[in-house]
Amino acid sequence: MQNKNTEDLEWFAACNVGDVPDNGGVCVKYGEEQIALFHFTRRKEWYATQNLCPHRQQMALSRGMLGSENGEPKIACPFHKRTFSLNTGECLNAEECSIKTYPVKLEGDKILIGIQQEVFA
């Protein structure tokens, strides 16, 4: 889970822990936004990013492959192999794009994602 300022966020219940595969992801819809939610079990961490791969504008990141590069957790687009930091959203193998990331927290069996309300207004 990311260490972001969470004071100005609205948290929504995305799904239950058991809904997300180990070392995999799912797509969660919030309003019109698609959010990729990942359970990186090898690291015992949860991450959320936009689902849209900015390289070719495809909703694909939730089906990507999780991994690490120099200790940095990352997601690789299943189609284009662009890799993005799950902490910062920075593209790790190209400079032309990046992705949004969202903080994640657990409350019991529920996974919550924090969003800034003005982004989705």
GROMACS elastic network, one bead per residue, 0.5 to 0.9 nm:
[ bonds ]
;  ai    aj funct       b0    kb
    1     4     6  0.89634   500
    1    45     6  0.55980   500
    1    46     6  0.51435   500
    1    47     6  0.56712   500
    1    48     6  0.85760   500
    1    87     6  0.79893   500
    1   103     6  0.63292   500
    1   104     6  0.57068   500
    1   105     6  0.70301   500
    2    45     6  0.89734   500
    2    46     6  0.83581   500
    2    47     6  0.72576   500
    2    86     6  0.84341   500
    2    87     6  0.59567   500
    2    88     6  0.86109   500
    2   101     6  0.86983   500
    2   102     6  0.77710   500
    2   103     6  0.54828   500
    2   104     6  0.71270   500
    3     6     6  0.83634   500
    3    87     6  0.84987   500
    3   103     6  0.74197   500
    4   102     6  0.84089   500
    4   103     6  0.65666   500
    5     8     6  0.75029   500
    5     9     6  0.83342   500
    5   103     6  0.87853   500
    6     9     6  0.54520   500
    6    10     6  0.85469   500
    6   103     6  0.76189   500
    6   114     6  0.73299   500
    6   115     6  0.89084   500
    7    10     6  0.86805   500
    8   115     6  0.85408   500
    8   116     6  0.66859   500
    8   117     6  0.84967   500
    9   114     6  0.54640   500
    9   115     6  0.52789   500
    9   117     6  0.69271   500
   10   113     6  0.82112   500
   10   114     6  0.55017   500
   10   115     6  0.54133   500
   10   116     6  0.62288   500
   10   117     6  0.64040   500
   11    14     6  0.89998   500
   11   104     6  0.87143   500
   11   105     6  0.88518   500
   11   112     6  0.58757   500
   11   113     6  0.54445   500
   11   115     6  0.63589   500
   11   116     6  0.88481   500
   12    30     6  0.85175   500
   12   111     6  0.83714   500
   12   112     6  0.52940   500
   12   113     6  0.56119   500
   12   114     6  0.66196   500
   12   115     6  0.79771   500
   13    16     6  0.81743   500
   13   110     6  0.63957   500
   13   111     6  0.58308   500
   13   113     6  0.66818   500
   14    28     6  0.64040   500
   14    29     6  0.81904   500
   14    30     6  0.83200   500
   14    37     6  0.85582   500
   14   110     6  0.74534   500
   14   111     6  0.57110   500
   14   112     6  0.55029   500
   14   113     6  0.64355   500
   15    18     6  0.83376   500
   15    19     6  0.64850   500
   15    20     6  0.81872   500
   15    28     6  0.80233   500
   15   109     6  0.86164   500
   15   110     6  0.59759   500
   15   111     6  0.56217   500
   15   112     6  0.75510   500
   16    19     6  0.53989   500
   16    20     6  0.75958   500
   16   108     6  0.89929   500
   16   109     6  0.55310   500
   16   111     6  0.57740   500
   16   112     6  0.89968   500
   17    20     6  0.60513   500
   17    21     6  0.87260   500
   17    39     6  0.86476   500
   17   106     6  0.83692   500
   17   108     6  0.87915   500
   17   109     6  0.54796   500
   17   110     6  0.59953   500
   17   111     6  0.61772   500
   18    21     6  0.72369   500
   18    22     6  0.89567   500
   18   109     6  0.79280   500
   19    26     6  0.80625   500
   20    23     6  0.85851   500
   20    24     6  0.68616   500
   20    25     6  0.59961   500
   20    26     6  0.60954   500
   20    37     6  0.78150   500
   20    38     6  0.71556   500
   20    39     6  0.65269   500
   21    24     6  0.51005   500
   21    25     6  0.63749   500
   21    26     6  0.78756   500
   21    38     6  0.82209   500
   21    39     6  0.69000   500
   22    25     6  0.80478   500
   22    38     6  0.84621   500
   22    39     6  0.58484   500
   22    40     6  0.66904   500
   22    41     6  0.56658   500
   22    42     6  0.84201   500
   23    38     6  0.71734   500
   23    39     6  0.54158   500
   23    41     6  0.53025   500
   23    42     6  0.69180   500
   23    65     6  0.82877   500
   23    66     6  0.66324   500
   23    67     6  0.89064   500
   24    37     6  0.84295   500
   24    38     6  0.56449   500
   24    39     6  0.58157   500
   24    40     6  0.67421   500
   24    41     6  0.85056   500
   24    62     6  0.77210   500
   24    63     6  0.73844   500
   24    64     6  0.77384   500
   24    65     6  0.71788   500
   24    66     6  0.68800   500
   25    36     6  0.65033   500
   25    37     6  0.53279   500
   25    39     6  0.63510   500
   25    40     6  0.85609   500
   25    61     6  0.83104   500
   25    63     6  0.61667   500
   25    64     6  0.75794   500
   25    65     6  0.86952   500
   25    66     6  0.87308   500
   26    35     6  0.83315   500
   26    36     6  0.57690   500
   26    37     6  0.54042   500
   26    38     6  0.66806   500
   26    61     6  0.89685   500
   26    62     6  0.51851   500
   26    63     6  0.71029   500
   27    34     6  0.63915   500
   27    35     6  0.56336   500
   27    37     6  0.62138   500
   27    38     6  0.89584   500
   27    51     6  0.69023   500
   27    60     6  0.88978   500
   27    61     6  0.85001   500
   27    62     6  0.55760   500
   27    63     6  0.83429   500
   28    33     6  0.83435   500
   28    34     6  0.57625   500
   28    35     6  0.51099   500
   28    36     6  0.62529   500
   28    37     6  0.69670   500
   28    51     6  0.86800   500
   29    32     6  0.68092   500
   29    33     6  0.57399   500
   29    35     6  0.61208   500
   29    36     6  0.87980   500
   30    33     6  0.52297   500
   30    34     6  0.64057   500
   30    35     6  0.73537   500
   30   120     6  0.84103   500
   31    34     6  0.81740   500
   31   120     6  0.71351   500
   31   121     6  0.89946   500
   32   120     6  0.79738   500
   33    50     6  0.78534   500
   33    51     6  0.84172   500
   33   120     6  0.77297   500
   34    49     6  0.89077   500
   34    50     6  0.63062   500
   34    51     6  0.54903   500
   34    52     6  0.74305   500
   34    59     6  0.78727   500
   35    48     6  0.65934   500
   35    49     6  0.57228   500
   35    52     6  0.81519   500
   35    61     6  0.89073   500
   35    62     6  0.78702   500
   35   101     6  0.89658   500
   35   102     6  0.86847   500
   36    47     6  0.82334   500
   36    48     6  0.54760   500
   36    49     6  0.52096   500
   36    50     6  0.56606   500
   36    52     6  0.85027   500
   36    60     6  0.85863   500
   36    61     6  0.63837   500
   36    63     6  0.84048   500
   37    46     6  0.74405   500
   37    47     6  0.58802   500
   37    49     6  0.66817   500
   37    50     6  0.86648   500
   37    51     6  0.84991   500
   37    62     6  0.66209   500
   37   104     6  0.87065   500
   37   113     6  0.86546   500
   38    45     6  0.83722   500
   38    46     6  0.56569   500
   38    47     6  0.51318   500
   38    48     6  0.61256   500
   38    49     6  0.84880   500
   38    62     6  0.72694   500
   38    66     6  0.83233   500
   39    42     6  0.87582   500
   39    43     6  0.87946   500
   39    44     6  0.76190   500
   39    45     6  0.62001   500
   39    47     6  0.66994   500
   40    43     6  0.55988   500
   40    44     6  0.59791   500
   40    45     6  0.52753   500
   40    46     6  0.59692   500
   40    47     6  0.76561   500
   40    66     6  0.70660   500
   40    67     6  0.84512   500
   40    73     6  0.85182   500
   41    45     6  0.62281   500
   41    46     6  0.80097   500
   42    45     6  0.79176   500
   43    46     6  0.87061   500
   43    73     6  0.85496   500
   46   103     6  0.86825   500
   46   104     6  0.63721   500
   46   105     6  0.77744   500
   46   106     6  0.89046   500
   46   111     6  0.88604   500
   47    86     6  0.63643   500
   47    87     6  0.77181   500
   47   101     6  0.77886   500
   47   102     6  0.72472   500
   47   103     6  0.69230   500
   47   104     6  0.61150   500
   47   113     6  0.89410   500
   48    51     6  0.87761   500
   48    86     6  0.74463   500
   48   100     6  0.85895   500
   48   101     6  0.57543   500
   48   102     6  0.51437   500
   48   103     6  0.66206   500
   48   104     6  0.66084   500
   48   113     6  0.72805   500
   49    52     6  0.86998   500
   49    61     6  0.82017   500
   49    62     6  0.85399   500
   49    86     6  0.71575   500
   49    89     6  0.74813   500
   49    99     6  0.68306   500
   49   100     6  0.54876   500
   49   102     6  0.57803   500
   49   103     6  0.88008   500
   50    53     6  0.78588   500
   50    59     6  0.87109   500
   50    61     6  0.76176   500
   50    62     6  0.86179   500
   50    99     6  0.62912   500
   50   100     6  0.54560   500
   50   101     6  0.64977   500
   50   102     6  0.81430   500
   51    58     6  0.82043   500
   51    59     6  0.53286   500
   51    60     6  0.59816   500
   51    62     6  0.58885   500
   51    63     6  0.89484   500
   51    99     6  0.86618   500
   52    55     6  0.87867   500
   52    56     6  0.87438   500
   52    57     6  0.60445   500
   52    58     6  0.54835   500
   52    60     6  0.61563   500
   52    61     6  0.63737   500
   52    62     6  0.87963   500
   52    99     6  0.80261   500
   53    56     6  0.63569   500
   53    57     6  0.53843   500
   53    58     6  0.53771   500
   53    59     6  0.61222   500
   53    60     6  0.62245   500
   53    61     6  0.60860   500
   53    77     6  0.68523   500
   53    80     6  0.86723   500
   53    82     6  0.83928   500
   53    98     6  0.87705   500
   53    99     6  0.76029   500
   54    58     6  0.73032   500
   54    97     6  0.63290   500
   54    98     6  0.71449   500
   54    99     6  0.71778   500
   55    58     6  0.79727   500
   55    80     6  0.75735   500
   55    82     6  0.76165   500
   55    96     6  0.82141   500
   55    97     6  0.68747   500
   55    98     6  0.89495   500
   56    80     6  0.79127   500
   57    60     6  0.88199   500
   58    61     6  0.83141   500
   58    79     6  0.88447   500
   59    62     6  0.79176   500
   60    63     6  0.56717   500
   60    64     6  0.68464   500
   60    77     6  0.65234   500
   60    78     6  0.68324   500
   60    79     6  0.76489   500
   61    65     6  0.84037   500
   61    75     6  0.72803   500
   61    76     6  0.72520   500
   61    77     6  0.53135   500
   61    78     6  0.70560   500
   62    65     6  0.85769   500
   62    75     6  0.86959   500
   62    77     6  0.84006   500
   62    78     6  0.89739   500
   63    76     6  0.88951   500
   63    77     6  0.75065   500
   63    78     6  0.64532   500
   64    75     6  0.60108   500
   64    76     6  0.52023   500
   64    79     6  0.83002   500
   64    81     6  0.86703   500
   65    74     6  0.82787   500
   65    75     6  0.55986   500
   65    76     6  0.51928   500
   65    77     6  0.70456   500
   65    78     6  0.67847   500
   66    73     6  0.73741   500
   66    74     6  0.58243   500
   66    76     6  0.65677   500
   67    72     6  0.83299   500
   67    73     6  0.58774   500
   67    74     6  0.53407   500
   67    75     6  0.63891   500
   67    76     6  0.78962   500
   68    71     6  0.55740   500
   68    72     6  0.51448   500
   68    74     6  0.54591   500
   68    75     6  0.82985   500
   68    85     6  0.87363   500
   69    72     6  0.50564   500
   69    73     6  0.65840   500
   69    74     6  0.70445   500
   69    85     6  0.88461   500
   69    92     6  0.86843   500
   70    73     6  0.85382   500
   72    85     6  0.66265   500
   72    86     6  0.78074   500
   72    87     6  0.77838   500
   73    84     6  0.84565   500
   73    85     6  0.59543   500
   73    86     6  0.56033   500
   73    87     6  0.70993   500
   74    83     6  0.62961   500
   74    84     6  0.52980   500
   74    86     6  0.50361   500
   74    87     6  0.79841   500
   74    89     6  0.87291   500
   74    92     6  0.83552   500
   75    82     6  0.82678   500
   75    83     6  0.54647   500
   75    84     6  0.53965   500
   75    85     6  0.66850   500
   75    86     6  0.65561   500
   76    79     6  0.85903   500
   76    80     6  0.80363   500
   76    81     6  0.53299   500
   76    82     6  0.55371   500
   76    84     6  0.65031   500
   77    80     6  0.55918   500
   77    82     6  0.54866   500
   77    83     6  0.64056   500
   77    84     6  0.83444   500
   78    81     6  0.59868   500
   78    82     6  0.83969   500
   79    82     6  0.83724   500
   80    83     6  0.88450   500
   81    93     6  0.88530   500
   82    91     6  0.70191   500
   82    92     6  0.75331   500
   82    93     6  0.62817   500
   82    94     6  0.72668   500
   83    90     6  0.84811   500
   83    91     6  0.57491   500
   83    92     6  0.54636   500
   83    93     6  0.61098   500
   83    94     6  0.82702   500
   84    87     6  0.87021   500
   84    88     6  0.81032   500
   84    89     6  0.55202   500
   84    90     6  0.54615   500
   84    92     6  0.54706   500
   84    93     6  0.79210   500
   84    98     6  0.70577   500
   84    99     6  0.73058   500
   85    88     6  0.54890   500
   85    90     6  0.53613   500
   85    91     6  0.64716   500
   85    92     6  0.66673   500
   85    98     6  0.87663   500
   85    99     6  0.86142   500
   85   101     6  0.89981   500
   86    89     6  0.57007   500
   86    90     6  0.81475   500
   86    99     6  0.89916   500
   86   101     6  0.69302   500
   87    90     6  0.82443   500
   87   101     6  0.69695   500
   87   102     6  0.87917   500
   88    91     6  0.88890   500
   88    98     6  0.85984   500
   88    99     6  0.80752   500
   88   100     6  0.77813   500
   88   101     6  0.65524   500
   89    92     6  0.88511   500
   89    98     6  0.53978   500
   89   100     6  0.56290   500
   89   101     6  0.58074   500
   90    95     6  0.82805   500
   90    97     6  0.74283   500
   90    99     6  0.65699   500
   90   100     6  0.87283   500
   91    94     6  0.57289   500
   91    95     6  0.63088   500
   91    96     6  0.78299   500
   91    97     6  0.60883   500
   91    98     6  0.51038   500
   91    99     6  0.75964   500
   92    95     6  0.76277   500
   92    98     6  0.88511   500
   94    97     6  0.71279   500
   95    98     6  0.79149   500
  102   113     6  0.65476   500
  102   114     6  0.60024   500
  102   115     6  0.65894   500
  103   112     6  0.84361   500
  103   113     6  0.58854   500
  103   114     6  0.53433   500
  103   115     6  0.77918   500
  104   111     6  0.70151   500
  104   112     6  0.56767   500
  104   114     6  0.62944   500
  105   110     6  0.85171   500
  105   111     6  0.60461   500
  105   112     6  0.52989   500
  105   113     6  0.66275   500
  105   114     6  0.81226   500
  106   109     6  0.69531   500
  106   110     6  0.57861   500
  106   112     6  0.60508   500
  106   113     6  0.89129   500
  107   110     6  0.52492   500
  107   111     6  0.65269   500
  107   112     6  0.73457   500
  108   111     6  0.81553   500
  115   118     6  0.86782   500
  115   119     6  0.76096   500
  115   120     6  0.80535   500
  116   119     6  0.56576   500
  116   120     6  0.73210   500
  117   120     6  0.54397   500
  117   121     6  0.60819   500
